[in-house]
Structure formats: structure tokens, C-alpha cells
Amino acid sequence: MAKKKKKPPQEATQIPEIVYQKGVTVQQQKEMRQLYAERARRRLESLRIYEPLPFQERFHSCGAKEVLIQAGNQVGKSLAAFVEDARAVTGQDPHNKYPKENGVLVCLGMDEGHIGRVIHKYLFRAGAFRIIRDLKTGHWRSWKPWIESDWARKEETKPSPPLVPPRYIKRFAWKKRAQHVFEMCELHNGWVIYAMGSKGEPSQGFQADLVHIDEDLERPEWYDEMVARLSMRDGKIRWSALPHSKNDALINLTERAEDEAKEENPSTQVIRATIFDNPFMPEQVKQENIKRWRKKGDDEYRKRALGEMVTDSILMYPTFSKDVHGAIRHAAPRTRVQEIVTEFKGVPPRDWCRYMVVDPGHAVCAVTFFAVPPEHIGDQVVVYDELYLQQCTATKFADAVDLKTRDFTFQAFIIDAHGGRLREIGSGLLPRIQYSKELEKRGVFSVETGSGFLPGKDDVAGREIKLREWLSIRAGGKTRLLVITEKCPNLCREFSRFKKKIVNGYVQDEGNRRSNSHAIETLEYAVAHGMKYVRPQTKVVKKSRVAQILEQRKLRDRQSRMNHVVRGGGPASSYINLGPTGE
């Protein structure tokens, strides 16, 4: 007969000595001891012992819909996020952000391995943090190694109990039980926890009160899908992550948080922490880690120690900044060009030379508009407007351009030569030919090119070098290129996402043009052209379509009368015809 495996001994719960009154039965005494034991066990639950650090408390108290806790390695971001999960599902959130019962939590990791190694471990197994018995009260509390007396009693510490106490758990639905990979956990209070990996297609068909994304996503589209799952329940999304610059969803979230930073009640916030915010890590260990990360490069140190989103080494144009390159500036220091653009509320004066640059395409057609001031004002060039047309046709393009260009004189139109040579499948016509015809119909033309286009330069490397020069800060803190950022949001967004190619883990010094770089490429064509100032000609007032038709009729009538005169009839019979008579 096989011997039964012995269960590991459990630490006896400290129960105070009970003084029973007369007449208490043995059964009542037994129940009383059980109640005292249960109270002692509940005092030992991790959520009651947990003491958040200042940055963790900022995370817990934040009521925004989207919150990112961004920190380096071993700082405490994952602990804070999983404590947030446990508080929600057990109805113990002190800030009352979630329903007490019948809620839905989605924990989203990279893959199945992440579910078993991280999600299940934090929520349902002991050891999320270390605890120690307090010498004064006798109760268990969080171990604080930065206190000398606690550090001296290191051997007396033990792992904290599971964040979600076993008494709450009703049942698990396992996928791989041996690896702790679960699909669903149902609690007695009606809450349900779903664990998902982000390698497949985003899950649909459910609503959630809280979504927790831990670390990176394999497919960034999961983020937008999870946000959509929160709409019906007014839910929250929480993301705990090392700053991964490869993930567009994470970059988008940080950009939204920056845009909303000045709002009174922002819907997106980022809580940041560094390795120096974690007193639980011994100083010696900190210095060893810092030394190791610095050897791998400054980017590694900034990401893992300081929790910074490091993009300098992988972005094509990392020097672009809204603060530095913004054309509208209300206070000094500013250039004369910035003063005029600000005074005219983002509309360059009529005596400035204008250019239009087009990157054609059906999925996205990008158009940027440039203004060059007279030389006595300055040598800066201003990108003052943009078009970012999706599912674009020649008609849609021409209509949009007509609205942007009317009443202004343009010196030239420039187009991506490669994109302009890609023929449309249906008609077989070149996009630049179609664009030109539609512009001509609407009377849209430039001084130099009419309704046609100059081809942009094919030298990609040369264009990249030139744009970097225009973005660089020159003497006096000036840059050659300025952007009215409020009117060019798509261009600004591409600057933060246009990255270099990465081959076998190594960063190449060329752009990954498979990503969205449409507006950026119009800038490259513009700087390669040079954008010279030419004094604008007087704008010819465009006539309406009806006026054009009436003028064409008058022209035909005049031509008909002239033909009649040439044939020798009517009142013009006194004219001499020197042609042959045919006799």
C-alpha cells in the first residue's frame, strides 16, 4: 500500500488564551477557538500587512481610467499592480474604484509561461513580499530591510501569504495545472479572474471592470481591444511595465498622458519610479546592478535603473521636440519667425513663399504645407499645416487640397517620385497624373509646376542627413525647421514612432519605412528640395465652375463668329480673302 505524502507543516496561528464563562459548552468552546483562529489567520493576510511605498500609494489612489506604472527592474511595480488586482477582486480596495461583488478582472501577459510564472505566482502563491513579527506588538508586518534592527533579524522573515486568500477561491479552470497555467478563477463573491496571453488574436465578447497588463504585449492591438472591453462597466486599465520602446501601444499611452498632464482630471496617467525609490533592495545589490547595466550601455542603465522610455538610439530623428521645434511660442526666447507665426495665430503672412509636398497612397496620403519667410526675417522654414487622408482617391485628395490652398499663391508642388509612379490597378493611371488632372479641374495650381508636380529626390540617405541638419540646434538655440504642432499632430506622432531598422538585434542606421512614415517622408523631400524663398505673385482669383462654363460658351461663340468671317459671309464681307478660290 502506497504511503500518503505528508503535507508540509504549517505554522501554528497564535491564539490568545481564552477565558470561558460558566455554562459554556464544549461545542461552544470549540467554535470559539475556531473563530479566534480565523481572526488570527485574517490578521496575517497579505493585504492587511502590505505597506505601500510612496510611488505605490500614488498608483493605488489614482482614479484615472488608464494608468501606467513604469519603473526599472526590481523596483516594486509588479507587486503594486497585483496588490491592486487582489484588492479589487476581494472587495478590499480602500479607494472604492471597483465593485465589491460580481466583477471581472483580466490579467494579460505575454504568453502561457507568463501566466504560470508570474500571474499565478503573485496572486495565489506565498512570497509576494517578506514579513516579520513585530517585537513590540507581536503581530506580523512587512519586513523593512533598510531598518537596521529588521536587517539584523533577516533569518526570522518568511514569505507573505498569497495576495488572494484561499478562502475566497471557489474554483479554477486549468489549462496546464502542472505549470500553474489557468484560464479562469471564480471567487465566492462573484468576481471572476481571466488569465490571457497576448500572442494570439485579441479576445472579444466580454466586459471587464479591471484589466491588468503585466510587462510587454506580443501584439499591441490587444491594448485597444481591452480598452473597448471596459466601456460598458466604466472599468479601469492598469499596466505595469519596464519601459519597452518597441511597443507602440505603450508609447501611445505615455504620449496621451503627456498631452493630458495639464488637465484637471486626466483620463491617462503615468506613475514613474526608479531603482532608488525601492528601499527594500540593499544598497550593495543596487550598486552591483547599476555597474552591470552601465557596462551594457547608457540606454540599458536608463531603462532598467531609472525606468525611462529610451528611444534615442532607435528613433530615426530623436532630436525632434515639440518644445524646441514648435513654431508658436508666446514667450522669450523666440526668433522673429516664431514671433510672426504666433502673432498671426499659425497662419503665415501672404508675402511668405509657400510649397506643398505630397506622399501619395491609397491607405494613407500625406500632404504637408510649408511657408518660407523673406530672407530679412530669417532663414527658418515653417511646416504650418498637414493632410493625412486615409482610403484616399484622387478626387478626395484634390477636394482637400483645394480647401487648404485657395486664396494663397504656391511656388511649387512636390511629390514622392516612387509613389507617384505606382499605377492604380483599376485605371492603370499614375497617381501623380490623376492628382494633377483633379487639381486642374478645380483650378489649383502653383507658379512653378502648374497643376503638376516636381519629383522628389531619390537619394534616401542624403534626405535623411539633410533632415537631421534642419532639426539640429544651431548657434543661438535656433533650428532651421519649425512646426506648428497643433496643426500637424500626425507628423509629430510619426516623429515619435519612426524607428531605425533592427537586424538580428542590431540597430541599423536607416529607417524602417514599413511603418508609418508618410508625413516624415514629405519633410525629407522638402529639405532635399531646399525650400528657397521666391516672392509670391499676385493670386489670380479662381472663378466658380458656373463662371468657367459661361466663359467657355462665350469663347466658342467668338470662335464660331470668326470662322464665319473667314468664310466670307455676313457683315464682314468687306474683308479681303487672299486664299485660293478653288476655280
C-alpha positions in Angstrom: 0.0 0.0 0.0 1.4 3.3 -1.1 2.3 5.7 1.7 0.4 9.0 1.8 2.6 12.0 1.2 2.9 14.2 4.3 1.7 17.7 4.0 4.3 20.3 4.8 3.9 21.6 8.4 2.0 24.8 8.7 2.9 27.4 11.2 0.5 27.4 14.1 -1.6 30.5 14.3 -1.0 32.4 17.6 -4.3 32.3 19.5 -4.6 34.2 22.8 -5.6 32.4 25.9 -9.4 32.2 26.1 -11.2 32.6 29.4 -14.6 30.9 29.2 -17.6 31.9 31.2 -19.5 29.4 33.3 -22.1 27.4 31.4 -20.2 27.4 28.0 -20.5 24.0 26.4 -17.6 22.1 24.9 -19.0 22.7 21.4 -19.2 26.4 22.0 -15.7 26.4 23.3 -14.6 24.6 20.1 -16.4 27.2 17.9 -14.9 30.0 19.9 -11.4 28.6 19.3 -12.1 28.3 15.6 -13.3 31.9 15.5 -10.2 33.2 17.3 -8.0 31.1 14.9 -9.8 32.5 11.9 -9.4 36.0 13.1 -5.7 35.4 13.6 -5.4 34.0 10.1 -7.1 37.0 8.6 -4.8 39.3 10.5 -2.0 37.5 8.7 -3.4 38.0 5.2 -1.1 39.9 2.9 -3.5 42.7 2.0 -3.7 43.6 5.7 0.0 43.6 6.2 1.0 45.3 2.9 2.5 48.8 3.4 2.9 50.6 0.0 5.8 52.8 -0.8 5.0 56.4 -1.8 5.0 55.8 -5.5 2.9 52.6 -5.0 0.4 54.6 -3.0 0.2 57.1 -5.8 -0.6 54.3 -8.1 -3.3 52.8 -5.8 -5.0 56.1 -5.2 -5.1 57.2 -8.9 -8.7 57.1 -10.2 -7.8 57.7 -13.9 -9.2 55.2 -16.5 -5.7 54.3 -17.8 -2.7 54.2 -15.5 0.8 53.0 -16.3 3.2 52.2 -13.5 6.6 52.5 -15.3 9.7 51.5 -13.4 13.0 49.7 -13.7 13.9 46.2 -12.6 13.0 45.1 -9.0 11.5 48.4 -8.0 8.1 47.1 -6.9 5.8 47.9 -9.9 4.5 44.4 -10.3 3.8 44.0 -6.6 1.8 47.2 -6.6 -0.2 46.1 -9.7 -1.0 42.7 -8.4 -2.0 44.1 -5.0 -4.3 46.4 -6.9 -5.8 43.2 -8.5 -6.2 41.4 -5.2 -7.8 44.4 -3.5 -10.3 44.7 -6.4 -11.4 41.0 -6.5 -11.6 40.6 -2.8 -13.6 43.9 -2.3 -10.9 45.5 -0.3 -9.9 48.5 -2.4 -9.6 51.4 0.1 -10.4 53.9 -2.7 -13.6 52.2 -3.8 -12.7 52.1 -7.5 -14.2 48.7 -8.2 -17.5 46.8 -7.3 -17.4 44.7 -4.2 -19.0 41.7 -5.9 -19.6 40.2 -9.3 -16.7 41.9 -11.1 -14.4 40.8 -13.9 -10.6 41.0 -13.9 -8.5 40.3 -16.9 -4.8 39.6 -16.3 -2.9 39.9 -19.6 0.6 38.6 -20.0 3.0 37.8 -22.9 2.2 34.1 -23.1 1.2 31.0 -21.1 4.6 30.9 -19.4 4.0 34.4 -18.1 0.6 33.3 -16.7 2.2 30.4 -14.7 5.4 32.0 -13.7 4.2 35.5 -12.8 0.4 36.0 -12.6 -0.5 32.8 -10.7 2.6 33.2 -8.5 1.8 36.7 -7.4 -1.9 36.2 -6.8 -2.3 32.7 -5.5 1.1 31.6 -4.0 3.0 32.8 -1.0 6.0 35.2 -1.3 4.9 38.4 -2.9 7.0 40.1 -0.2 8.7 39.2 3.1 7.1 39.6 6.5 8.5 39.6 10.1 6.9 39.5 13.5 7.0 42.9 15.2 8.9 42.9 18.5 6.5 45.3 20.2 3.1 44.2 19.1 3.8 40.5 18.4 1.9 40.8 15.1 3.3 40.1 11.6 4.2 43.1 9.4 6.1 43.9 6.3 9.8 43.4 6.6 11.8 46.7 6.2 15.4 45.8 5.5 16.6 49.4 5.5 15.9 49.5 9.2 19.0 48.2 11.0 17.1 46.1 13.5 15.0 44.4 10.8 18.1 43.7 8.7 19.7 42.0 11.7 16.6 39.7 12.0 16.7 38.7 8.4 16.6 35.0 9.3 13.3 35.5 11.1 11.4 36.6 8.0 9.1 34.4 5.9 7.2 34.7 2.7 3.9 36.6 2.9 0.7 34.6 2.4 -1.0 34.7 -1.1 -2.4 38.1 -2.1 -5.8 36.4 -2.8 -6.5 34.3 0.3 -7.6 30.6 -0.3 -10.9 31.3 1.5 -12.1 33.5 -1.4 -11.4 30.9 -4.2 -14.4 28.9 -5.4 -12.9 27.0 -8.4 -10.2 27.1 -11.1 -10.4 26.3 -14.7 -6.9 25.0 -15.6 -5.2 24.8 -18.9 -1.9 23.3 -17.7 -2.2 22.7 -14.0 1.3 21.4 -13.5 2.7 24.7 -14.8 0.1 26.8 -12.9 -1.4 28.0 -16.2 -5.1 28.8 -15.6 -7.8 30.2 -17.8 -10.3 31.3 -15.2 -10.6 31.6 -11.4 -14.0 32.1 -9.8 -14.3 33.6 -6.4 -17.1 33.2 -3.8 -18.0 36.8 -4.0 -18.9 36.6 -7.7 -15.6 38.0 -9.1 -14.0 36.2 -12.0 -10.4 36.4 -12.9 -9.4 35.6 -16.6 -5.7 35.0 -17.5 -4.7 35.6 -21.1 -1.6 35.6 -23.3 -1.2 38.3 -26.0 0.3 36.1 -28.7 -3.0 35.2 -30.4 -5.9 37.3 -31.7 -7.4 39.7 -29.1 -10.2 38.1 -27.2 -13.7 39.6 -27.6 -17.3 39.1 -26.4 -16.9 40.0 -22.7 -16.9 43.1 -20.5 -14.5 43.8 -17.6 -14.1 46.0 -14.6 -10.3 45.9 -14.5 -7.7 44.9 -17.0 -4.1 44.4 -15.8 -1.4 44.2 -18.4 1.9 43.0 -16.9 5.1 43.9 -18.8 5.1 43.7 -22.6 2.5 42.7 -25.2 3.3 40.5 -28.2 0.6 42.2 -30.2 -0.1 45.9 -29.4 -3.6 45.7 -30.8 -4.6 43.9 -27.6 -4.5 47.2 -25.8 -7.2 48.9 -27.8 -9.4 45.8 -27.6 -9.0 45.6 -23.8 -10.0 49.3 -23.5 -13.1 48.5 -25.5 -14.0 45.7 -23.1 -14.2 48.3 -20.2 -16.7 50.7 -21.8 -19.9 49.1 -20.6 -18.7 48.8 -16.9 -16.8 52.0 -16.7 -13.8 49.9 -16.0 -10.1 50.7 -15.4 -6.9 49.5 -17.1 -3.6 49.2 -15.3 -0.3 48.5 -16.9 2.9 47.6 -15.0 5.9 47.6 -17.3 9.6 48.1 -17.8 9.7 50.9 -20.4 9.6 48.9 -23.7 10.3 51.3 -26.6 9.4 48.6 -29.1 5.8 48.6 -28.1 3.7 51.2 -29.9 0.7 50.8 -27.5 3.0 51.7 -24.6 4.4 54.7 -26.4 0.9 55.9 -27.3 -0.2 55.6 -23.7 2.7 57.7 -22.5 2.1 60.3 -25.2 -1.6 60.6 -24.2 -0.5 61.0 -20.5 1.9 63.8 -21.5 -0.9 65.6 -23.6 -3.3 65.4 -20.6 -0.8 66.3 -17.9 -2.1 69.8 -17.5 -5.8 68.8 -17.4 -7.6 68.9 -14.0 -8.9 65.3 -14.3 -6.8 63.4 -16.8 -8.0 60.0 -18.0 -4.5 58.7 -18.6 -1.6 59.0 -16.1 1.9 57.5 -15.8 3.4 56.7 -12.4 7.2 56.5 -12.6 9.8 55.1 -10.2 13.5 54.4 -10.2 15.7 51.8 -8.5 16.4 54.5 -5.9 12.7 54.6 -4.9 12.9 51.0 -3.6 14.4 50.8 -0.1 13.8 47.0 0.0 16.8 46.5 -2.3 20.1 46.5 -0.3 22.5 49.3 -1.4 25.2 46.8 -2.3 22.8 45.0 -4.7 21.8 48.3 -6.2 25.3 49.3 -7.0 26.2 45.9 -8.4 23.1 46.1 -10.8 24.0 49.6 -11.8 27.5 48.6 -12.6 26.3 45.7 -14.7 23.8 47.8 -16.6 26.3 50.6 -17.3 28.6 48.1 -18.9 25.8 47.3 -21.4 25.4 51.0 -22.3 23.7 54.1 -21.1 20.4 53.1 -22.7 20.3 49.9 -20.6 21.1 51.8 -17.4 18.4 54.5 -18.1 15.8 51.8 -18.8 16.5 49.4 -16.0 17.6 51.7 -13.3 15.8 54.9 -14.0 12.7 53.5 -15.7 13.0 55.8 -18.7 11.5 55.2 -22.1 14.7 55.1 -24.1 14.1 55.9 -27.7 17.2 58.0 -28.6 19.2 55.1 -30.1 16.4 53.6 -32.2 14.5 56.6 -33.4 15.4 58.0 -36.8 15.0 61.6 -35.7 15.4 61.6 -31.9 16.3 65.4 -31.7 12.8 66.4 -32.7 11.0 68.1 -29.8 7.7 70.0 -29.6 9.3 72.4 -27.2 12.3 73.1 -29.4 10.8 72.9 -32.8 7.4 74.5 -32.0 6.7 77.5 -34.3 4.2 79.1 -31.9 5.9 80.5 -28.8 4.3 83.1 -26.6 7.3 84.0 -24.5 11.1 84.6 -25.0 13.4 83.3 -26.1 12.0 83.2 -29.6 13.0 84.1 -33.1 11.4 86.7 -35.4 9.8 83.9 -37.4 8.2 82.5 -34.2 7.0 85.9 -33.2 5.2 86.5 -36.5 3.7 83.0 -36.7 2.4 83.4 -33.1 1.1 86.9 -33.9 -0.8 85.6 -36.9 -2.2 82.7 -34.9 -0.5 80.0 -37.0 -1.3 81.4 -40.5 1.8 82.6 -42.2 1.6 86.0 -43.9 0.8 86.3 -47.6 4.2 87.6 -48.6 5.8 84.3 -47.4 6.6 81.7 -50.1 4.5 78.5 -49.9 5.2 74.9 -51.0 3.1 71.7 -50.9 4.7 68.2 -50.7 2.8 65.0 -51.3 3.4 61.4 -50.3 0.7 59.6 -52.4 -1.0 56.5 -51.4 -4.4 54.9 -51.1 -4.2 53.6 -47.5 -2.6 57.0 -46.4 -1.9 60.0 -48.4 0.2 62.6 -46.5 0.4 66.2 -47.5 2.4 68.9 -45.7 2.4 72.6 -46.3 5.5 74.8 -45.9 6.0 78.6 -45.5 9.3 80.3 -46.2 9.7 83.9 -44.8 11.6 86.6 -46.7 15.3 86.5 -46.0 15.4 89.6 -43.9 13.1 87.9 -41.4 15.0 84.7 -41.0 16.1 81.5 -42.7 13.7 79.2 -40.8 11.1 77.1 -42.7 7.7 76.5 -41.1 5.5 73.4 -41.5 2.2 75.1 -40.9 -0.4 72.5 -41.9 -1.0 68.9 -43.0 -3.4 66.5 -44.5 -3.5 62.8 -43.5 -6.0 61.2 -45.9 -7.0 57.6 -45.4 -8.5 55.5 -48.1 -7.5 58.3 -50.4 -8.6 58.8 -54.0 -7.6 61.4 -56.5 -10.9 63.2 -56.0 -10.7 63.1 -52.2 -7.1 64.4 -52.4 -8.0 67.3 -54.8 -11.0 68.4 -52.7 -9.0 68.5 -49.5 -6.1 70.3 -51.2 -8.4 72.8 -52.8 -9.7 73.8 -49.3 -6.2 74.3 -48.0 -4.7 76.2 -50.9 -7.5 78.5 -52.0 -6.7 82.2 -51.8 -2.9 81.6 -51.4 -0.1 81.5 -54.0 2.1 78.4 -54.0 5.5 78.4 -55.6 5.7 74.6 -56.4 4.1 71.2 -55.7 6.5 68.3 -54.9 5.6 64.6 -55.0 7.2 61.3 -54.0 8.6 60.1 -57.3 8.3 56.4 -56.4 4.8 56.6 -55.0 3.8 58.8 -58.0 4.9 56.0 -60.4 2.8 53.3 -58.9 -0.1 52.7 -61.2 -3.7 52.3 -60.0 -4.9 48.7 -60.5 -8.3 49.8 -61.9 -7.4 52.5 -64.4 -3.7 51.9 -64.9 -3.0 55.6 -64.5 -0.2 57.1 -62.4 -1.3 58.7 -59.2 0.5 61.9 -60.0 -1.3 62.2 -63.3 -4.7 61.6 -61.6 -3.8 64.1 -58.9 -2.8 66.7 -61.5 -6.0 66.2 -63.5 -8.2 66.6 -60.5 -6.3 69.7 -59.3 -6.6 71.2 -62.8 -10.4 70.7 -62.7 -10.5 72.7 -59.5 -8.2 75.4 -60.7 -5.5 74.5 -58.2 -2.0 75.4 -59.5 1.4 76.6 -58.4 3.6 79.2 -60.1 6.4 76.8 -61.0 4.6 73.5 -61.7 1.1 74.5 -62.6 -1.2 71.6 -61.5 1.7 69.2 -61.9 4.5 68.2 -59.5 8.2 68.3 -59.2 9.6 64.8 -58.4 11.2 64.4 -55.0 14.8 63.3 -54.8 15.5 59.6 -54.7 18.6 59.8 -52.5 17.2 58.4 -49.3 20.5 58.6 -47.3 21.0 62.2 -48.5 17.5 63.2 -47.5 18.0 61.7 -44.0 21.2 63.6 -43.5 19.6 66.8 -44.6 16.6 66.5 -42.4 18.9 65.8 -39.4 20.7 69.0 -40.2 17.5 71.0 -40.3 16.4 69.5 -37.0 19.7 70.2 -35.2 20.1 73.1 -32.9 22.3 75.8 -34.3 24.1 78.7 -32.6 21.7 80.8 -30.6 19.4 77.8 -29.9 17.7 78.1 -33.3 16.7 75.3 -35.6 16.2 75.5 -39.4 12.8 73.7 -39.3 9.8 74.8 -37.2 6.4 73.0 -36.9 3.0 74.3 -35.9 2.5 71.2 -33.8 -1.2 71.9 -33.1 -2.0 71.7 -36.8 0.4 68.8 -37.5 -0.5 66.0 -35.0 0.2 63.2 -37.4 3.6 64.5 -38.3 4.5 64.8 -34.6 3.3 61.3 -33.9 5.4 59.9 -36.7 8.5 61.6 -35.3 8.0 59.6 -32.0 7.4 56.3 -33.9 9.7 56.3 -36.9 12.4 53.9 -35.9 15.6 52.5 -37.4 15.8 49.0 -38.7 16.8 46.3 -36.3 18.5 43.3 -37.9 19.4 40.3 -35.7 19.2 42.5 -32.7 21.5 45.2 -34.0 20.2 48.7 -34.8 20.9 49.9 -38.4 21.4 53.5 -39.4 18.5 53.5 -41.8 14.7 53.9 -41.3 12.2 51.1 -41.1 9.9 52.5 -43.8 7.4 49.7 -43.5 6.0 51.6 -40.5 4.0 54.8 -40.9 6.5 57.4 -42.1 4.3 59.2 -44.7 4.4 62.7 -43.3 8.1 62.3 -42.3 9.0 61.5 -45.9 7.3 64.7 -47.1 9.7 66.5 -44.8 12.6 64.7 -46.3 11.6 65.6 -49.8 11.1 69.2 -48.7 14.5 69.7 -47.2 16.1 67.9 -50.1 14.4 70.5 -52.4 15.7 73.3 -50.3 12.6 75.4 -50.0 14.0 78.7 -51.4 12.2 81.9 -50.9 10.6 83.4 -54.0 8.5 86.5 -53.8 4.8 85.4 -54.3 3.0 86.5 -57.3 -0.4 88.2 -57.0 -3.0 85.4 -56.6 -5.3 85.1 -59.6 -8.9 84.9 -58.3 -10.3 81.5 -59.2 -13.7 81.5 -61.0 -16.5 79.3 -60.0 -17.4 76.3 -62.1 -20.5 78.1 -63.4 -18.4 81.1 -64.4 -15.9 78.8 -66.1 -18.7 77.1 -68.2 -20.2 80.5 -69.2 -16.7 81.7 -70.2 -16.2 78.6 -72.3 -19.5 79.2 -74.1 -18.5 82.8 -74.9 -15.2 81.6 -76.2 -17.0 79.1 -78.5 -19.3 81.8 -79.8 -16.4 84.0 -80.6 -14.6 81.2 -82.4 -17.8 80.5 -84.4 -18.2 84.1 -85.5 -14.5 84.2 -86.5 -15.0 81.1 -88.6 -18.0 82.8 -90.3 -15.9 85.8 -91.1 -13.1 83.8 -92.6 -15.5 82.1 -94.9 -16.5 85.5 -96.3 -20.2 85.7 -95.1 -22.2 88.2 -93.1 -21.2 91.8 -92.3 -17.6 91.1 -92.7 -17.9 90.7 -96.5 -15.7 93.8 -97.0 -12.7 91.8 -95.7 -10.3 90.6 -98.5 -9.8 86.9 -98.8 -6.3 86.1 -100.2 -6.9 82.3 -100.2 -7.5 80.2 -103.4 -11.0 80.4 -104.8 -11.0 76.8 -105.9 -11.7 77.7 -109.5 
